[in-house]
Amino acid sequence: MRILVIEDEPALANVIARAFREEEYAVDEAADGEVGLSKATTWDYDAIIMDVMLPKHDGWWVLMHLRRTHKTPVLMLTACDTVYDKVKGLDLGADDYLVKPFDLLELLARVRALIRRAADQPNPIIKIQDIHIDTGAKQVLVSGRLVVLTAREYAILELLARNRGRVVTRTQIYDHIFDETDDTFSNIVEVHVSNVRKKLGHDIIVTRRGLGYLIDA
Amino acid sequence: MLNSIRLRLLLWYAIVLCAIIGGFAYLMYDDVRTARYAEVDAEIIGAANYIDSTLRQFPPFELDFRMPKGPKKDREFGKGPPPPPKWQPLEQLMANLPPPSWPTKDDGSGRYFWIQRSDNSYIMKVNYSADYGPYPTSGMTSTPAIHIEPGRHHATCLGPFQTRIHVGCSLDTIDSQLNQFARKLFVVGSCLLIIGLLGGWVISSRMIRPLKRISSSASRISADNLSERIDTARVETELLPLAEVLNDAFSRLQTTFEQLTRFTADASHELRTPLAIIKANVELALLRPRSTDEYRETLQTCLQSIVRLTQLVEGLLTLARADAGQWVPRQDTVNLDVVVNDVAQQLKPFADAGQVLIKTDVSAVDVIGDEATLSRVVMNLVENAIRYNHPGGHVRLYLGTKDDDAILKVTDTGSGIPEEDQPRVFERFFRADKARSRDIGGNGLGLAICKSIIDAHHGTITFISHPGDGTTFRVKLPRKRPSAS
């Protein structure tokens, strides 16, 4: 999963990014509204965490412009706690609203929920035949037995599972698993997919030649 | 009750109306009365004249018993008119004596007359009363003279052969007619007055309406819609200044309100952000076992935020206390030149790091105040001058005097303050270039605190800034005059 953090306070952006990276997210950062919108419209993020008070253009502006073209789930992070501001944010298109100072675990959980909703899979447990993917605990059970996957392998599996029935191109996988700070080779995706197949079975992930991968519905 | 404009208006209006109607009615009445009395006078004078000329037709011996009865005696005396060819019979003469349409015998009507001979015997008397008079003969002339008595007018004159003619008319009828007239005037006048007052009341309500309109417009403007104003295009000329003053007050209220809202939002943000940083960092560190270095880093980050929070809280408290008037600066003698030089020295490393040169032009000046806070002001101004500068630029510190004031000027060669931002420079949390100032530290309270301190010292702080040209801050403080020793 790849998320964007738009926050102008460097220390705060830093700790949020670190927290999500530890949860195996790819995290991009932006320090003002202009760069934030530019990145948000360039890449297809799974979620965006955005502060309201930003230099150049504030969070409302970014949200309004983003919503014209993208359905990316947005969580507003801000110091304004008035009902008026919350309502304004939600009505402008934000999907969730957290007031600073926030609980880190709560932030992590809410972003997970947003991503679940966006993928139209409200159930945190995704079942594919006899494979249970627990997106909350980030664990995979095959016929009840825990299968250990690396962070990247899990991330690819979850991405394909969330987009079940749809072909996900290699580039898309790459864009969702790695953030801009990564410069690994793109064929690493094939390596990871092949590892997942080894652990979960070959039929799980189907290759569409020239297009990408998919998990059958 | 007298607080009501309408009632006061009505009261004055009633007084004026009363005076006018009353005055008019009185003048009318007086005029009519004078005319009626004049009529009476004319009538009795006419009657007297008639009697006088009728008497001259009487044979003299009828008028004056001392007169001889025969023609020979008449010629001898040579008085009176030549005897007529023959005298009319006495009864005829007597019948002609009462003036036409006057009573010929006692009938109790208001008109009366009597004619006396010089020996006080009566030739004729009609409706005579002994109460009438007395009228001294000495004043009488052959021209009728009017005597005005209560309830009647009386005329006297001398007839031929010293006869005395008295004619009079009672005023009773006239007076009762005049009374009726007066009553009618009173009734009509009162009606007019009442109608006038009613009309006045109605009109005054209509005149009060514009005031009501303004007050209801004004009361509609509340916290929810402070941007509304009274529509001055539809306000009457006399109320225009009032409407404008109210609109002005609303504008100022709106500005203050907006400033307050902005301040609350800013303060909230500035206080919550360091707290969020600390909280998130600590929570993240506690999520898993960490290395000693990671813990150290976390603690370091937290400490930075704590320092920032502390500065912010201190700044806000200072401002709050100054606002509440609780802070009065000390009244020490402060060598401002020493303070300025100290600050320049302290900030030299900071300036060097930014490749900014500090130049000083400082004369010895003393002021009365609090050294610590004044030092803080100078520090803040010079820090800003260095921060908002560019490499190779310089900061010039000037300290001098002008009349009774100490003048401190801090000039920088930075990019200046944009014109649209200039009115808000001393506002709390205001920063001209948000992105930049976050990098270089600062919480936006510096200049607000400076102004607060300078105000408490009874000084002023102003600035001139031209974008591209740099900025000069000018502080004026009352000097301590060297005491005569």
Interface residues (C-beta under 8 A of the other chain):
Chain A: D8 E9 A11 L12 V15 I16 R18 A19 E22 A31 D32 M53 P55 K56 T78 A79 C80 D81 V99 K100 P101 F102 D103 L104 L105
Chain B: A265 S268 H269 L271 R272 T273 L275 A276 I277 I278 K279 A280 N281 E283 L284 L287 R288 T301 Q304 S305 K434 A435 R438
